[in-house]
Amino acid sequence: MPDASREDIEGFFGSASWSYHRLEGDDWETRYSGTHTNQVITVRMSQYWVYFYATLINRIDEACRSKMYEHMAMLNYKVSFGKFSIDKSNRLCLGVEVPRENLQSSVFKDALNALSYLIDEHFRELLNIATDPDYVSRLKIEQQSSGSPTAITPPVTTTSDNADEDVDWSDEAEANSAEMAGLDIDTTPLTEDGAAERSSNQRQPEASASELPASDGGESGSSPLPSA
């Protein structure tokens, strides 16, 4: 089966019932609006891969960086589909990558679902770790009590709320030992009670909250992506 084309990617969005906005080149933008945050997800098609990226937090306090690195390492050990990283601009990012070759609609949908699930379930605690040097995550407590965190497999039943936004390209960035291009994307702000403003096609994640750490409010930002 040939590599996925631009037309295939847009067909996959349609099959998954995700609205999207076509950017320049081989880039698309969509939005996830969950319980704790409203995030832009950028999809980029390169020669061999299709990347799904979101920037969860725009800045990590210097005093919190070591704890964030530790927590991120534990999360990446636990999570089976998706990886957390910190780019050179000190932004906390989450990405999923799938091969372009033989890409099927179901795999594309699973990637969007996994990313949105992980955003919703981990965002608030990640914000606490990024801003409060004294905060102790549940993963750390779990590690201290059992010696090893339990692996997490995101469900594939989550979908999204998404909307069209303007995008400004920034200078090239670097993350996960790959060349990245930074995107500065304005997202819909949270309301005073912490709930994200959502468009009419909002979807909610269907997963057990008991699997994952409790969390606490925050803000979203831009998405670094591998070069096409």
matplotlib code that plots the C-alpha trace (Angstrom):
import matplotlib.pyplot as plt

x = [0.0, 1.5, 2.4, -0.5, -1.1, -2.5, -5.9, -5.7, -4.8, -7.9, -10.0, -8.8, -9.8, -13.3, -13.6, -12.6, -15.1, -12.4, -12.6, -9.3, -7.6, -5.1, -1.9, 1.0, 2.7, 2.0, 0.6, -2.9, -4.3, -7.1, -8.3, -9.0, -11.2, -11.3, -12.1, -9.1, -7.7, -8.3, -5.4, -4.3, -3.0, -0.8, -0.4, 2.6, 3.4, 7.1, 8.7, 8.3, 6.2, 3.0, 3.5, 0.8, 2.0, 0.7, 2.5, 0.9, 2.8, 4.6, 7.2, 8.5, 9.8, 13.6, 13.1, 10.8, 12.8, 14.5, 11.2, 9.6, 12.4, 12.0, 8.2, 8.4, 10.8, 8.3, 5.4, 7.3, 8.0, 4.3, 2.7, 2.6, 1.5, 2.9, 5.9, 6.5, 9.4, 10.8, 12.0, 14.9, 12.4, 11.5, 8.0, 6.5, 5.3, 3.5, 3.8, 2.7, 4.3, 2.9, 4.5, 3.3, 3.6, 0.4, -1.3, -4.9, -7.7, -8.0, -4.4, -4.7, -7.8, -6.0, -3.1, -5.5, -7.4, -4.3, -2.9, -6.1, -6.6, -3.1, -3.5, -6.7, -5.6, -2.1, -2.4, -3.3, -0.7, 1.9, 1.0, 1.4, 4.9, 5.9, 4.9, 5.2, 8.7, 7.1, 4.5, 4.9, 3.3, 1.3, 3.8, 6.6, 4.5, 3.7, 7.3, 8.4, 5.8, 6.0, 9.4, 7.9, 5.0, 2.3, 2.2, -0.6, -2.3, -4.4, -7.9, -8.8, -12.3, -11.5, -12.2, -11.9, -13.3, -11.5, -11.5, -9.7, -7.0, -4.3, -0.7, 2.6, 5.8, 8.7, 12.4, 13.6, 13.7, 15.1, 13.5, 14.0, 17.2, 15.3, 15.1, 11.9, 10.1, 8.3, 4.7, 3.2, -0.5, -3.0, -5.6, -9.0, -8.5, -9.9, -12.8, -12.5, -13.7, -11.0, -13.2, -12.1, -14.4, -15.5, -17.0, -20.2, -18.5, -17.0, -16.1, -15.1, -12.5, -13.8, -11.2, -10.8, -9.4, -8.2, -5.4, -3.7, -2.6, -4.9, -4.3, -4.8, -5.7, -3.4, -2.6, -1.8, 0.5, 2.3, 3.4, 7.0, 7.0, 9.6, 10.5, 8.5]
y = [0.0, 3.4, 6.1, 8.3, 11.4, 14.8, 13.7, 10.5, 12.6, 14.9, 11.8, 10.3, 13.5, 13.1, 9.4, 10.2, 13.1, 15.6, 19.0, 20.5, 23.5, 23.0, 24.9, 25.4, 22.4, 19.1, 20.5, 20.5, 21.9, 20.5, 21.1, 19.0, 20.4, 18.3, 18.4, 20.5, 22.2, 23.3, 22.4, 22.8, 19.6, 20.0, 17.2, 17.1, 14.6, 14.1, 11.7, 8.7, 9.7, 11.5, 13.5, 14.6, 17.3, 19.6, 22.0, 21.5, 24.1, 27.2, 27.6, 25.4, 27.2, 26.8, 25.5, 22.8, 21.5, 18.6, 17.3, 17.7, 15.7, 13.0, 12.9, 13.0, 10.0, 8.0, 9.0, 7.9, 4.6, 4.2, 5.4, 3.0, 5.4, 8.9, 10.6, 13.8, 16.0, 19.5, 21.6, 24.1, 26.9, 25.3, 24.2, 20.8, 18.9, 15.7, 13.8, 10.7, 9.4, 6.8, 5.5, 7.1, 3.9, 1.8, 4.3, 3.3, 5.5, 3.5, 4.1, 7.9, 8.0, 6.1, 8.5, 11.5, 9.7, 8.7, 12.3, 13.8, 11.3, 11.9, 15.6, 15.5, 13.0, 14.5, 18.2, 19.5, 17.5, 18.5, 22.1, 21.6, 20.1, 22.9, 25.7, 24.4, 23.1, 21.5, 19.5, 15.7, 13.8, 10.6, 8.8, 9.7, 8.5, 5.3, 4.7, 5.2, 2.8, 0.1, 0.6, 0.8, 2.7, 0.7, 0.9, 2.9, 2.0, 4.9, 3.9, 4.4, 5.7, 9.4, 12.0, 15.8, 19.2, 21.2, 24.6, 26.6, 29.0, 31.2, 30.0, 32.0, 30.1, 30.7, 29.9, 26.3, 24.4, 21.1, 18.3, 14.6, 14.7, 15.5, 18.8, 20.5, 23.6, 25.7, 26.8, 29.6, 28.9, 30.8, 28.5, 29.2, 30.5, 28.7, 30.3, 31.4, 28.0, 26.2, 24.8, 25.3, 27.1, 24.5, 24.5, 22.7, 19.4, 18.8, 15.2, 13.8, 11.1, 7.7, 6.4, 5.5, 8.4, 5.9, 4.8, 8.2, 11.0, 13.6, 17.1, 20.8, 23.5, 25.4, 26.9, 25.7, 26.8, 26.1, 22.9, 22.0, 19.6, 17.7, 19.2, 17.9]
z = [0.0, -0.9, 1.6, 2.9, 0.8, 1.8, 0.5, 2.7, 5.8, 5.2, 4.6, 7.9, 9.7, 8.2, 9.0, 12.6, 12.8, 13.7, 12.2, 11.0, 9.4, 6.6, 7.1, 4.6, 3.2, 4.9, 8.1, 9.7, 12.9, 15.0, 18.6, 21.6, 24.4, 27.5, 31.1, 32.2, 29.2, 25.6, 23.3, 19.7, 18.1, 15.0, 12.6, 10.3, 7.5, 6.7, 4.2, 6.4, 9.5, 10.5, 13.7, 16.2, 18.6, 21.3, 23.7, 27.1, 29.1, 27.7, 30.5, 33.3, 36.4, 36.8, 40.4, 39.0, 36.1, 37.9, 39.2, 35.8, 34.1, 36.7, 36.3, 32.5, 32.6, 34.7, 32.4, 29.3, 31.0, 31.8, 28.6, 25.7, 22.9, 23.1, 24.6, 26.7, 26.1, 26.9, 24.0, 24.0, 24.6, 28.0, 26.8, 27.8, 24.7, 24.0, 20.7, 18.9, 15.8, 13.3, 10.1, 6.9, 5.0, 4.9, 7.3, 7.9, 9.1, 12.3, 13.2, 12.5, 14.7, 17.5, 17.4, 17.9, 20.6, 22.5, 22.4, 23.5, 26.3, 27.6, 27.5, 29.5, 32.1, 32.8, 32.2, 35.6, 37.5, 35.0, 35.6, 39.3, 38.8, 36.4, 38.8, 42.4, 43.6, 46.6, 44.7, 44.9, 42.1, 42.6, 40.3, 42.8, 45.7, 43.8, 43.0, 46.6, 47.8, 45.2, 43.5, 40.0, 38.4, 36.5, 32.8, 31.1, 27.8, 26.6, 25.3, 21.7, 22.3, 22.8, 20.2, 20.1, 20.1, 17.5, 15.7, 13.1, 14.3, 12.8, 13.2, 13.4, 12.7, 15.1, 14.8, 14.5, 17.8, 18.9, 20.9, 21.3, 19.3, 16.1, 14.1, 15.1, 13.8, 16.5, 16.1, 18.2, 18.3, 20.4, 22.0, 23.5, 27.1, 30.2, 32.0, 35.7, 37.0, 35.1, 32.4, 28.8, 26.4, 23.9, 20.4, 19.5, 18.5, 22.0, 22.8, 26.2, 27.0, 28.1, 30.5, 34.1, 36.1, 38.7, 36.4, 36.4, 38.7, 40.0, 38.5, 38.9, 36.1, 33.8, 30.4, 26.9, 24.2, 20.9, 19.2, 18.1, 15.2, 13.2, 9.9, 7.0]

ax = plt.figure().add_subplot(projection="3d")
ax.plot(x, y, z, "-o")
ax.set_aspect("equal")
plt.show()
